[in-house]
Amino acid sequence: MAENMMKGMEIPKPYQNLIQVIGWEATVQLCQVFGGEAMYIPKPDRLEAAKRRYLIRKEWNGHNTIELAKKYGHSVRSIQRIVEDVGQTEDRK
């Protein structure tokens, strides 16, 4: 649908790419909310890392650090740092 719409319109290249990825309506919404602002879009690996940290914190029960390290391909110390960050964040509130 978006490709058919773009054929008859003169749409700048950056908008064409955006429309192809997220669709016309989402592009219009994005422009309405963020129009005129510079926007940084992180690489997918940063988003995946944030999701993985969230899942580790959610699944951690205080006794499964080794299992989580194996499951997520992290060292035990890395898992410990991830779950320690939660306690420090709570203390700051």
Sequence and secondary structure as in RCSB ss.txt:
>XXXX:A:sequence
MAENMMKGMEIPKPYQNLIQVIGWEATVQLCQVFGGEAMYIPKPDRLEAAKRRYLIRKEWNGHNTIELAKKYGHS
VRSIQRIVEDVGQTEDRK
>XXXX:A:secstr
 HHHHHHTS   HHHHHHHHHH HHHHHHHHHHHTTS      HHHHHHHHHHHHHHHH  SS HHHHHHHHT  
HHHHHHHHHHHHHHHHH 
